[in-house]
Amino acid sequence: MQSKKTVVILAGGKSQRFQSFDKCLISLNNKPLIQHAIDKIITVADEIIVAARDEKQGEQIRTKIKTPNKVVLVFDSLKGFGPLAGVLSGLERAFFPYSLVIGCDMPYINERVVEFLFEIASKGYDAVVPRWENGMVETLHAVYRREPVLAAIKEAIREGDGKVSTLLSRLEKVNFLPMNKISEIDPSLETFTNINTDEELKGMK
């Protein structure tokens, strides 16, 4: 029997390339980006946690999404640690051992890829992280095991290291999953599409 699954959606980014707009609430096909992500993973997740920057952003998200009762909101308790602060807040609240961590700007998350990552993680890995042929890793489209990752984050914070990528070096059992394994499920690798600029957003409408 597969263990239950938490999905943590990071919404607290500063959206610097979208001027004053909050990236997670920007509309794509008449729906906020974060709603696209929720809709994609709602059938996979037993628990959805949205890590918001602060209570003000949290309230904006709650009023904009269709299913606020199915989402748990948490808030970054640390400033200056970027996405790592959201991962910390999300995993501290997570009820289940394994969590998928994704950005709020990933509207094409593939449910079958998500299931595959969880399946591999359940074999005892601290993290399952997709890796491109050039060595780049998708740390914000990865599954993490709660206890060892929380310990590693706290250690990183004590040392002032806010990079999610270097967090992986603090874990004992990391499966860097080659992209060709994922392309068997999602041939175009659309699941990794994220939106960082107005141009990218316009290209998707």
C-alpha positions in Angstrom: 0.0 0.0 0.0 1.4 3.4 -1.0 1.8 6.0 1.7 -0.3 9.1 1.6 1.0 12.1 -0.2 1.5 15.8 0.7 2.0 18.4 -1.9 3.6 21.7 -0.9 3.1 24.6 -3.3 5.5 27.5 -2.9 3.7 30.8 -3.4 5.9 33.2 -1.5 8.3 34.3 -4.3 8.7 38.0 -4.9 7.6 37.9 -8.6 10.2 40.5 -9.5 9.8 40.0 -13.2 6.1 40.6 -13.1 6.4 44.2 -11.7 4.0 44.5 -8.8 1.9 41.5 -9.6 1.8 38.4 -7.4 3.0 35.7 -9.7 0.8 32.9 -8.2 -2.4 35.0 -8.8 -1.6 36.0 -12.4 -4.3 34.7 -14.8 -3.7 32.0 -17.4 -6.8 31.1 -19.4 -9.0 33.0 -16.8 -7.6 31.0 -13.9 -4.8 32.0 -11.4 -1.5 30.1 -11.9 -1.8 28.6 -8.5 -5.2 27.2 -9.3 -3.8 25.4 -12.3 -1.3 23.7 -10.0 -3.9 22.8 -7.5 -6.2 21.4 -10.2 -3.4 19.2 -11.5 -2.4 17.6 -8.2 -5.7 17.5 -6.3 -6.4 13.9 -7.4 -2.9 12.8 -6.4 -2.5 14.7 -3.1 -4.0 13.6 0.2 -3.0 17.0 1.6 -2.2 20.3 -0.1 -0.2 22.9 1.7 0.4 26.4 0.2 3.4 28.2 1.6 2.6 31.9 1.4 4.9 34.8 2.1 2.8 36.2 4.9 -0.8 36.4 6.1 -1.7 39.2 3.7 -0.7 37.1 0.7 -2.4 34.1 2.2 -5.7 35.9 2.4 -5.4 37.0 -1.2 -4.8 33.4 -2.3 -7.7 32.1 -0.2 -10.1 34.5 -1.8 -8.9 33.7 -5.3 -8.8 29.9 -5.4 -11.9 27.8 -6.0 -11.3 25.2 -3.2 -9.9 27.1 -0.2 -11.3 24.3 2.1 -9.0 21.8 0.5 -5.8 23.8 1.0 -3.8 24.4 4.2 -2.0 27.8 4.3 1.3 28.2 6.1 3.5 31.3 6.2 7.2 31.8 5.9 8.7 32.3 9.4 12.2 33.2 8.0 13.1 36.2 5.9 16.0 36.1 3.5 16.1 32.4 2.8 14.0 32.4 -0.4 12.2 29.2 -1.4 14.0 27.3 1.5 11.8 29.2 4.0 8.7 28.0 2.2 9.9 24.4 2.1 10.6 24.6 5.8 7.1 26.0 6.6 5.5 23.4 4.4 7.3 20.4 5.7 6.9 21.4 9.3 3.1 21.4 8.7 3.1 18.2 6.5 1.2 15.3 8.1 2.7 12.6 5.8 6.3 11.3 5.4 6.7 12.3 1.8 6.0 15.7 0.1 6.2 16.9 -3.4 7.4 20.5 -3.5 6.5 22.6 -6.5 6.4 26.2 -7.5 3.1 28.0 -7.9 4.0 28.8 -11.5 3.9 25.3 -12.9 0.5 25.0 -14.7 1.2 21.7 -16.5 2.2 19.5 -13.7 1.8 15.9 -14.8 -0.1 13.7 -12.3 1.5 10.5 -13.6 5.0 12.0 -13.2 4.1 13.0 -9.6 2.9 9.5 -8.8 6.1 8.1 -10.3 8.3 10.4 -8.1 6.4 9.4 -5.0 6.6 5.7 -5.9 10.4 5.9 -6.2 10.7 8.0 -3.0 8.8 5.4 -1.0 11.7 2.9 -1.5 13.6 4.8 1.2 15.1 7.9 -0.4 15.4 11.2 1.4 14.7 13.0 -1.9 13.9 12.1 -5.5 15.0 15.0 -7.8 14.7 15.1 -11.6 18.1 15.9 -13.3 18.6 17.2 -16.8 21.4 15.8 -19.0 23.5 19.0 -18.4 23.4 18.3 -14.7 20.8 20.9 -13.7 18.3 19.6 -11.2 14.6 20.4 -10.6 14.6 21.0 -6.8 11.2 22.6 -7.0 9.6 19.6 -8.8 10.8 17.0 -6.4 9.7 14.7 -3.6 11.3 15.0 -0.1 11.1 12.9 3.0 10.1 15.1 5.9 12.3 14.2 8.8 15.8 14.2 7.2 15.0 17.2 5.0 13.8 19.3 8.0 17.0 18.4 9.8 19.1 19.4 6.8 17.2 22.7 6.3 17.7 23.6 9.9 21.4 22.9 9.6 21.6 25.0 6.4 19.9 27.9 8.1 22.3 27.8 11.1 25.1 28.1 8.5 23.3 30.8 6.6 23.0 28.7 3.4 19.7 29.4 1.7 20.2 27.4 -1.5 17.8 24.6 -2.1 20.3 22.9 -4.4 23.1 22.7 -1.7 20.5 21.3 0.6 20.7 18.0 -1.3 24.4 17.6 -0.4 23.2 17.4 3.2 21.0 14.4 2.6 22.3 10.8 2.6 20.0 9.1 0.1 19.1 11.2 -2.9 17.9 9.7 -6.2 18.8 12.0 -9.1 16.2 10.8 -11.6 17.4 11.1 -15.3 15.0 12.9 -17.6 14.7 10.0 -20.0 12.8 8.1 -17.2 10.4 11.0 -16.9 10.0 11.5 -20.7 8.7 7.9 -20.9 5.6 9.3 -19.0 5.6 12.9 -20.3 7.4 12.9 -23.7 7.4 16.7 -24.0 8.5 17.2 -20.3 5.7 19.8 -20.0 5.4 19.0 -16.3 8.5 21.2 -15.7 7.2 24.3 -17.5 7.2 27.3 -15.3 6.4 30.9 -16.0 8.9 33.6 -15.1 8.0 36.5 -17.5 5.1 38.2 -19.2 6.5 36.9 -22.5 6.3 33.3 -21.4 2.8 33.9 -20.1 1.6 35.4 -23.4 3.2 32.4 -25.2 0.9 30.0 -23.4 -2.4 31.7 -23.9 
